[in-house]
Amino acid sequence: MDLAADTVLLDGKPVPLTGVEFKVLRYLVTHLSRTVSREELQGFLDSFETPGASARSIDVYVGRIRRKLGNARHAVATVRGGGYQFVPGQCATVRGPAEYCI
């Protein structure tokens, strides 16, 4: 994920995320050291005046992100009773503060 260019690449190909999906993934990536609750994600999306950002719609957005990530879907993990966490796989590399590859 290139946070500076607002793009997500998987095996060198762009992942077609909607604006809300990208914001959710970006938030998880930038907070990868901890679990992010549904309520926190909802509050984050509310700050952008995103319509329909209820706790259950967060689950839908995460599901869509996982489908679009295909083989890298494991990178967005569910933390039971806690929310979601970005977990880079063992092949992941961090190239700098603005880029993450999954």
Residue pairs with C-beta under 8 A, 6 or more apart in sequence:
1 7
1 8
1 9
1 25
1 26
1 29
1 99
1 100
1 101
1 102
2 8
2 9
2 98
2 99
3 26
3 29
3 30
3 98
3 99
3 100
4 98
4 99
6 22
6 26
7 14
8 14
8 15
8 17
8 22
8 25
9 15
9 101
10 69
10 70
10 71
10 72
10 102
15 68
15 69
16 68
17 25
17 65
17 68
18 64
20 45
20 50
20 53
20 61
21 61
21 64
21 65
21 68
23 44
23 45
23 48
23 50
24 41
24 45
24 58
24 61
24 62
24 65
25 65
25 76
25 86
27 36
27 41
27 44
28 36
28 76
28 84
28 85
28 86
29 86
29 100
31 86
32 85
32 86
32 87
32 88
32 100
34 85
35 79
35 82
35 83
35 84
35 85
36 83
36 84
36 85
37 82
37 83
38 55
38 58
38 59
38 83
38 84
39 55
39 83
40 83
41 53
41 58
41 83
41 84
42 53
42 54
42 55
42 58
45 53
45 58
46 53
62 76
62 78
62 84
65 76
66 73
66 76
67 73
69 75
69 76
69 102
72 89
72 102
74 87
74 89
75 86
75 87
75 88
75 89
75 92
75 102
76 84
76 85
76 86
76 87
77 84
77 85
77 86
77 87
78 84
79 85
88 94
88 100
88 102
89 102
92 100
92 101
92 102
93 101
94 100
94 101
95 101
